[in-house]
Amino acid sequence: MNSNKGFTLIEILVVVAIIGVLASIVLVGLGGARRQGGDAKRIAELREVQTGLELYFTKCGFYPGGASGSACTTTDPVSWADLQTALTGAGLGITAVPNDPAAPTKEYGYAVRSDRQAYVLAASLSADNAALQNSYHGSLSGYTATGSFDCSATGAPNYTYCIAP
């Protein structure tokens, strides 16, 4: 009688294959949750920038985006990096302004009205995000924008989430 105890190679391969199939099912199922998590982060970061813009407005009397003789910005933001420089250099205690988690392929957007009394912040979200329903929908006519984004439409292909004061 042969009393060897253990598993055969076939049994081990079957178990490994089953674990592989289960792992792939879980990873595919988590894809939507990962997109929603990224979108939640984008919305939260835009809210942080919005707070920074309100601090800037309180100090300067206008939003970044025009000539000024004070410690406030002296140039129009033409990129997200310019807005970051304006907020961190205004002496507000802001040390960093976030970038889109998918940078450089995606970038947050900023538009300021010509009188610098209103602004719009924008980010691209997933197509199935419910936050798009509560997004600011309006024309950016009369605004100077960093990058190109459209807040007047919420559907394909841009799925842009916009917030305004």
Buried (B, 14 or more C-beta within 10 A) or exposed (E): EEEEEEEEEEEEEEEEEEEEEEEEEEEEEEEEEEBBEBBEBBBEBBEEBBEBBEBBBEBBEBBBBBEBEEEBBEEBBBEBEBBBBBBBBBEBEBEEBBBBEEEEEBBBBBBBBEEBEBBBBBBBBBEEBEBBEEBBBEEBEEBBBBBEBBBEEBEEEBBBBBBBE
